[in-house]
């Protein structure tokens, strides 16, 4: 029995020791180092994420700016080409209209030259007759006036 008592006492002491140690460990806040480690790792991770995000943001901003400059450049080239094409089309239309007007004027000028020679001859002969008539009338009036002055 002694043996049994001893075993019971040993088992009881073992269990009590385990319970006391477990309770003491529970009250000792053994998770504090784990919590501190977790907080430090979280802060380090957030810091790394923030640095990486800032780097990515800067790269994205540079890429966006380069892309925008390229698009502006392409747009300027395109607009310049459109303006040049439009200007050339306008110049071509003006030249075409000019050629039409010049050919019309040449036709009218040729017609006037053909008709004009006959009209000019007619004008000259009419003017000559009118002029001769006016000179004859002036001569007669002068003769009558001189005669009347002499006869007085």
KEMIVO-538947 format. One record per residue: x, y, z of N, C-alpha, C in turn; residue number from 1. Coordinates in pm, 1 decimal. Last residue first. Layout:
<nodes>
- n.c1,n.c2,n.c3,ca.c1,ca.c2,ca.c3,c.c1,c.c2,c.c3,pos
- X,Y,Z,X,Y,Z,X,Y,Z,NUM
...
</nodes>
This chain:
<nodes>
- n.c1,n.c2,n.c3,ca.c1,ca.c2,ca.c3,c.c1,c.c2,c.c3,pos
- -2122.6,14502.8,-14163.8,-2174.8,14608.9,-14080.9,-2104.0,14731.2,-14105.6,152
- -1996.9,14302.1,-14284.8,-2103.4,14375.1,-14351.9,-2156.5,14486.9,-14266.2,151
- -1830.2,14193.0,-14098.9,-1770.8,14265.2,-14211.6,-1877.7,14352.2,-14279.9,150
- -2006.8,14066.0,-13935.6,-1921.3,14168.0,-13877.3,-1859.8,14252.9,-13990.3,149
- -2124.0,13882.3,-14107.8,-2209.9,13982.7,-14045.9,-2124.9,14094.4,-13985.9,148
- -1902.5,13733.8,-14168.8,-1971.0,13807.2,-14273.9,-2055.5,13918.5,-14213.6,147
- -1847.9,13618.1,-13922.4,-1749.6,13707.2,-13982.6,-1816.9,13793.3,-14093.2,146
- -2084.5,13465.9,-13893.7,-2048.2,13566.7,-13794.6,-1948.7,13668.0,-13853.3,145
- -2068.9,13296.8,-14110.6,-2183.2,13384.5,-14094.4,-2148.7,13495.2,-13996.1,144
- -1828.0,13165.4,-14052.2,-1841.2,13243.6,-14176.1,-1957.1,13342.3,-14162.5,143
- -1899.8,13037.8,-13812.5,-1790.4,13134.2,-13812.6,-1799.1,13223.6,-13935.6,142
- -2101.4,12867.5,-13903.3,-2134.1,12969.8,-13804.0,-2026.6,13078.4,-13801.0,141
- -1949.9,12712.0,-14078.6,-2059.6,12792.7,-14130.8,-2096.5,12904.0,-14032.7,140
- -1775.5,12589.7,-13894.1,-1722.2,12672.0,-14003.4,-1832.3,12763.4,-14057.9,139
- -1951.9,12448.0,-13737.3,-1872.2,12552.8,-13675.9,-1816.0,12646.8,-13784.0,138
- -2045.5,12268.8,-13932.4,-2139.8,12359.6,-13867.6,-2065.1,12475.8,-13804.0,137
- -1809.1,12134.8,-13994.1,-1881.1,12207.7,-14098.9,-1976.6,12309.7,-14037.6,136
- -1757.3,12023.2,-13741.9,-1660.9,12117.7,-13799.9,-1729.4,12200.0,-13909.2,135
- -1980.4,11853.9,-13713.2,-1959.6,11960.8,-13616.7,-1862.7,12065.9,-13671.5,134
- -1933.2,11681.8,-13931.0,-2055.6,11761.0,-13926.6,-2039.4,11878.2,-13831.5,133
- -1693.2,11562.9,-13852.4,-1699.8,11640.8,-13976.8,-1822.7,11731.7,-13975.8,132
- -1785.2,11431.4,-13619.9,-1681.5,11533.5,-13611.0,-1682.8,11623.5,-13735.6,131
- -1962.9,11249.0,-13727.9,-2010.4,11348.2,-13630.9,-1912.5,11463.6,-13620.4,130
- -1784.3,11108.4,-13892.3,-1898.7,11178.5,-13951.9,-1949.9,11286.3,-13858.7,129
- -1613.9,11003.9,-13694.5,-1560.9,11090.6,-13801.0,-1673.1,11169.7,-13865.9,128
- -1786.4,10841.7,-13544.2,-1722.4,10956.8,-13480.6,-1670.7,11054.2,-13584.4,127
- -1846.7,10654.2,-13740.9,-1954.1,10734.8,-13683.3,-1895.9,10859.5,-13618.8,126
- -1592.9,10545.9,-13783.8,-1663.3,10611.9,-13894.8,-1776.6,10700.8,-13843.5,125
- -1536.1,10447.1,-13526.0,-1448.8,10547.0,-13588.3,-1523.3,10619.4,-13699.8,124
- -1742.4,10259.2,-13490.9,-1730.8,10372.5,-13399.1,-1647.3,10483.9,-13462.2,123
- -1678.6,10078.6,-13697.3,-1808.2,10145.5,-13699.5,-1804.5,10270.0,-13611.6,122
- -1430.9,9994.9,-13602.5,-1440.3,10062.3,-13732.9,-1570.6,10139.7,-13743.5,121
- -1519.8,9875.4,-13366.2,-1429.1,9989.5,-13360.8,-1431.8,10067.0,-13492.0,120
- -1676.6,9666.6,-13461.7,-1739.6,9771.4,-13380.9,-1651.8,9896.0,-13376.7,119
- -1474.8,9520.0,-13587.5,-1587.7,9571.5,-13666.7,-1655.6,9684.8,-13591.3,118
- -1316.0,9469.2,-13363.7,-1258.5,9534.1,-13481.7,-1369.1,9594.9,-13566.4,117
- -1489.3,9335.2,-13186.7,-1441.2,9468.5,-13155.9,-1384.1,9540.4,-13276.0,116
- -1531.2,9080.4,-13267.5,-1641.8,9173.6,-13280.0,-1594.0,9316.8,-13265.8,115
- -1271.8,8989.0,-13212.6,-1335.8,8964.3,-13342.0,-1446.7,9066.3,-13367.2,114
- -1238.3,9079.8,-12950.6,-1141.7,9117.9,-13053.8,-1204.4,9100.0,-13191.8,113
- -1450.0,8955.6,-12820.1,-1448.0,9101.4,-12829.7,-1350.3,9148.3,-12937.4,112
- -1365.7,8690.9,-12847.5,-1491.9,8732.3,-12909.8,-1496.7,8883.3,-12926.1,111
- -1134.2,8704.4,-12695.3,-1126.5,8668.7,-12837.8,-1252.4,8710.9,-12912.4,110
- -1252.5,8767.7,-12448.1,-1156.7,8860.1,-12510.3,-1143.6,8830.9,-12658.9,109
- -1407.4,8540.9,-12401.3,-1474.6,8669.6,-12416.4,-1381.7,8769.5,-12485.6,108
- -1197.1,8353.2,-12381.0,-1302.6,8337.4,-12481.7,-1372.9,8469.8,-12507.6,107
- -1057.6,8460.1,-12164.5,-991.6,8449.6,-12294.8,-1094.1,8433.5,-12405.8,106
- -1248.5,8429.7,-11963.9,-1205.9,8564.4,-12001.6,-1135.9,8563.1,-12138.1,105
- -1261.5,8150.8,-11952.6,-1381.1,8226.8,-11988.2,-1342.5,8367.7,-12034.0,104
- -998.8,8098.5,-11870.0,-1043.3,8049.4,-12001.4,-1169.8,8122.6,-12046.2,103
- -1008.8,8225.5,-11619.8,-913.6,8271.5,-11721.5,-957.2,8224.4,-11859.2,102
- -1204.1,8070.9,-11489.4,-1227.7,8213.5,-11514.2,-1134.0,8267.7,-11622.1,101
- -1070.2,7821.8,-11486.1,-1201.5,7834.1,-11552.2,-1228.4,7980.4,-11586.1,100
- -845.0,7887.6,-11336.1,-828.9,7843.0,-11474.7,-960.5,7855.2,-11552.1,99
- -972.4,7948.8,-11093.1,-895.2,8051.2,-11163.4,-878.6,8014.2,-11310.6,98
- -1072.4,7698.9,-11024.2,-1166.7,7808.4,-11049.5,-1097.3,7919.9,-11127.4,97
- -823.8,7568.7,-10993.9,-920.3,7520.1,-11092.5,-1020.2,7630.4,-11127.8,96
- -712.4,7716.4,-10781.9,-645.2,7711.7,-10912.2,-741.1,7667.6,-11022.3,95
- -901.5,7655.3,-10582.7,-883.6,7794.8,-10625.4,-817.1,7799.2,-10762.0,94
- -860.8,7378.6,-10561.2,-992.0,7429.9,-10602.2,-981.9,7573.7,-10652.0,93
- -591.2,7377.8,-10476.4,-628.7,7312.7,-10603.0,-764.0,7364.1,-10652.8,92
- -619.3,7506.6,-10230.5,-536.7,7568.1,-10335.7,-572.8,7508.3,-10471.1,91
- -776.9,7314.4,-10102.1,-829.0,7449.0,-10122.3,-751.5,7519.1,-10233.5,90
- -599.2,7100.3,-10098.4,-727.5,7086.1,-10167.9,-786.7,7223.9,-10197.9,89
- -397.4,7211.8,-9940.3,-367.5,7174.5,-10078.9,-496.9,7159.1,-10159.0,88
- -537.2,7241.3,-9700.0,-481.5,7359.1,-9767.7,-454.8,7328.0,-9913.9,87
- -590.0,6973.1,-9644.6,-700.9,7065.3,-9664.9,-653.3,7190.9,-9738.4,86
- -327.6,6878.6,-9613.8,-414.5,6821.6,-9717.5,-529.6,6916.8,-9750.1,85
- -245.8,7034.9,-9394.2,-175.5,7044.8,-9522.5,-261.7,6992.2,-9636.9,84
- -428.9,6945.9,-9202.4,-426.9,7087.9,-9239.8,-357.5,7105.6,-9374.8,83
- -357.0,6674.7,-9190.3,-493.3,6711.5,-9231.0,-496.5,6856.9,-9276.8,82
- -93.4,6703.8,-9097.8,-119.8,6638.5,-9227.1,-258.3,6676.5,-9279.1,81
- -143.4,6822.7,-8851.5,-63.1,6893.8,-8950.8,-87.9,6836.1,-9089.5,80
- -285.8,6615.9,-8726.2,-352.4,6743.9,-8753.2,-276.6,6825.7,-8857.9,79
- -79.4,6422.0,-8714.7,-203.9,6394.0,-8787.5,-276.4,6524.4,-8823.6,78
- 104.8,6552.2,-8552.8,143.8,6510.0,-8688.1,19.4,6487.6,-8772.6,77
- -52.7,6581.7,-8322.9,-0.8,6699.3,-8392.8,39.0,6665.8,-8535.0,76
- -94.5,6310.6,-8257.7,-209.0,6395.0,-8292.2,-163.7,6520.0,-8367.4,75
- 165.8,6236.4,-8195.4,97.9,6169.6,-8306.9,-20.6,6254.0,-8353.0,74
- 201.7,6404.7,-7973.4,290.2,6415.3,-8089.5,223.7,6354.1,-8212.3,73
- 5.5,6310.3,-7802.5,1.3,6449.9,-7846.3,85.0,6467.4,-7972.4,72
- 101.2,6048.2,-7766.5,-30.3,6069.1,-7828.4,-43.3,6211.5,-7880.8,71
- 343.2,6107.3,-7637.2,343.8,6036.6,-7766.3,211.7,6058.2,-7839.6,70
- 249.6,6224.8,-7404.5,333.0,6303.0,-7495.7,335.9,6239.2,-7634.2,69
- 112.5,6005.0,-7295.9,38.0,6126.4,-7331.7,117.8,6211.3,-7429.1,68
- 326.3,5831.0,-7252.3,218.7,5791.7,-7343.4,139.7,5913.7,-7389.4,67
- 466.1,5977.5,-7062.5,529.7,5944.8,-7190.0,425.0,5907.7,-7293.9,66
- 272.5,5980.5,-6859.1,319.7,6106.9,-6917.3,384.2,6082.7,-7053.7,65
- 253.0,5706.5,-6805.6,135.5,5780.0,-6851.5,175.8,5910.3,-6918.6,64
- 511.8,5656.6,-6714.5,461.4,5586.3,-6833.1,341.6,5659.8,-6892.4,63
- 513.6,5816.7,-6487.0,608.8,5842.5,-6595.9,561.5,5778.0,-6725.4,62
- 309.2,5689.7,-6343.4,295.6,5831.6,-6379.2,389.5,5867.0,-6493.9,61
- 421.1,5435.6,-6310.1,296.2,5449.6,-6385.2,276.1,5594.2,-6430.0,60
- 641.3,5501.4,-6150.6,662.2,5441.4,-6282.9,537.8,5456.8,-6370.1,59
- 504.6,5598.2,-5926.1,596.0,5687.1,-5999.3,621.3,5633.2,-6140.2,58
- 366.6,5365.7,-5852.5,291.4,5485.5,-5887.2,378.5,5580.7,-5968.9,57
- 578.8,5196.3,-5790.5,488.8,5160.5,-5901.1,409.7,5282.8,-5947.6,56
- 679.6,5337.6,-5569.1,763.0,5313.3,-5686.8,676.3,5282.3,-5808.9,55
- 457.3,5327.4,-5398.4,508.3,5457.0,-5442.5,596.1,5441.7,-5566.8,54
- 441.5,5048.4,-5361.4,329.3,5119.7,-5423.3,374.6,5256.2,-5475.3,53
- 685.5,5000.0,-5231.1,660.6,4937.7,-5362.0,547.3,5011.3,-5434.9,52
- 636.9,5143.4,-4995.7,750.9,5178.2,-5082.1,728.3,5124.3,-5222.6,51
- 409.4,5004.4,-4901.0,401.7,5147.5,-4931.6,514.7,5190.1,-5024.3,50
- 520.1,4747.6,-4864.0,408.0,4765.9,-4958.2,397.1,4912.6,-4998.4,49
- 710.2,4803.5,-4665.4,753.2,4751.0,-4795.7,645.1,4771.0,-4902.3,48
- 532.2,4886.4,-4463.9,635.3,4977.8,-4513.3,683.1,4932.5,-4651.6,47
- 388.6,4653.3,-4425.4,318.4,4774.5,-4470.9,417.6,4874.3,-4528.5,46
- 598.5,4488.9,-4331.7,524.8,4454.5,-4454.7,452.7,4575.6,-4512.3,45
- 661.9,4623.8,-4095.2,763.8,4607.2,-4198.6,697.2,4575.8,-4332.6,44
- 419.1,4595.7,-3959.4,469.1,4729.4,-3993.0,573.9,4722.6,-4103.8,43
- 416.4,4315.2,-3939.0,307.0,4385.9,-4006.6,353.2,4524.5,-4049.4,42
- 646.9,4268.1,-3788.9,637.9,4213.8,-3925.3,527.4,4284.2,-4005.1,41
- 568.8,4395.9,-3549.9,688.3,4440.7,-3622.7,683.4,4392.7,-3767.9,40
- 344.0,4244.5,-3481.1,330.4,4388.1,-3505.8,448.8,4440.3,-3587.8,39
- 465.6,3992.0,-3444.4,360.7,4009.0,-3544.7,344.8,4156.2,-3581.3,38
- 640.4,4049.4,-3230.0,695.2,4003.1,-3358.8,593.9,4027.1,-3471.0,37
- 448.3,4111.5,-3037.6,547.2,4211.9,-3078.1,607.5,4176.3,-3214.5,36
- 319.4,3862.6,-3015.8,245.3,3981.6,-3058.5,340.0,4090.5,-3108.3,35
- 532.1,3706.4,-2923.0,468.5,3672.5,-3050.6,389.9,3791.8,-3104.7,34
- 583.8,3829.8,-2677.3,686.4,3830.5,-2782.5,628.9,3799.1,-2920.8,33
- 323.7,3783.8,-2555.9,374.2,3918.7,-2582.2,485.6,3918.8,-2685.3,32
- 248.8,3534.6,-2478.0,219.0,3572.6,-2616.8,272.1,3710.6,-2652.5,31
- 290.2,3500.9,-2212.9,391.8,3444.6,-2301.6,367.2,3484.7,-2446.9,30
- 189.6,3596.6,-1962.0,176.4,3671.2,-2088.7,287.0,3629.9,-2187.0,29
- 170.0,3452.5,-1727.7,298.6,3516.9,-1755.0,297.2,3599.1,-1884.5,28
- -55.0,3308.3,-1690.8,-51.5,3442.2,-1633.4,77.2,3517.9,-1668.5,27
- 16.2,3071.8,-1813.2,-96.3,3145.8,-1866.7,-95.4,3289.2,-1816.0,26
- 219.9,2985.2,-1644.2,253.4,3019.7,-1783.3,142.4,3104.8,-1846.3,25
- 69.3,2931.1,-1417.3,173.8,3033.2,-1411.3,211.7,3078.9,-1552.8,24
- -85.6,2723.8,-1516.2,-149.5,2845.4,-1468.6,-48.4,2959.3,-1464.0,23
- 112.6,2539.2,-1577.1,23.2,2586.9,-1682.8,-42.8,2717.1,-1644.3,22
- 219.9,2497.7,-1319.0,304.1,2552.4,-1425.1,218.2,2608.6,-1539.7,21
- -1.2,2388.7,-1192.1,57.3,2511.9,-1140.7,141.7,2576.8,-1249.3,20
- -39.2,2158.2,-1345.2,-145.0,2259.0,-1336.0,-90.1,2392.9,-1290.4,19
- 201.3,2027.3,-1299.4,161.4,2064.8,-1437.3,55.7,2173.4,-1433.5,18
- 179.6,1994.3,-1025.5,290.5,2070.5,-1080.8,256.4,2116.6,-1222.3,17
- -43.0,1829.6,-1011.7,-46.6,1960.4,-948.6,62.1,2050.0,-1005.5,16
- 57.7,1605.2,-1143.4,-57.2,1678.0,-1199.2,-64.5,1818.5,-1140.2,15
- 261.2,1539.3,-964.8,289.4,1566.1,-1107.3,177.4,1648.1,-1169.3,14
- 120.1,1491.7,-732.5,218.0,1599.2,-737.0,250.9,1637.0,-881.2,13
- -28.8,1271.1,-819.2,-97.3,1390.3,-773.6,-3.9,1510.2,-777.5,12
- 174.3,1090.9,-868.2,84.9,1130.6,-977.3,16.4,1260.1,-940.6,11
- 278.2,1074.1,-610.3,363.3,1117.7,-721.4,276.1,1166.0,-837.2,10
- 58.5,980.0,-470.4,117.7,1107.4,-432.0,202.0,1160.3,-547.8,9
- 21.4,738.7,-597.6,-87.2,836.6,-599.0,-30.4,974.4,-566.9,8
- 260.8,617.0,-537.5,224.4,639.1,-676.7,118.0,746.3,-686.3,7
- 239.9,602.0,-261.1,347.5,676.1,-322.9,313.4,709.9,-467.2,6
- 28.4,438.7,-234.8,20.3,573.9,-182.9,127.0,660.2,-248.9,5
- 135.4,208.5,-341.8,18.9,269.6,-404.2,4.3,414.0,-358.3,4
- 328.6,155.0,-154.5,361.1,178.6,-293.0,247.7,249.7,-366.2,3
- 185.9,107.3,60.5,279.8,215.0,60.8,316.5,253.7,-83.5,2
- 79.9,-115.2,0.0,0.0,0.0,0.0,86.7,125.0,0.0,1
</nodes>
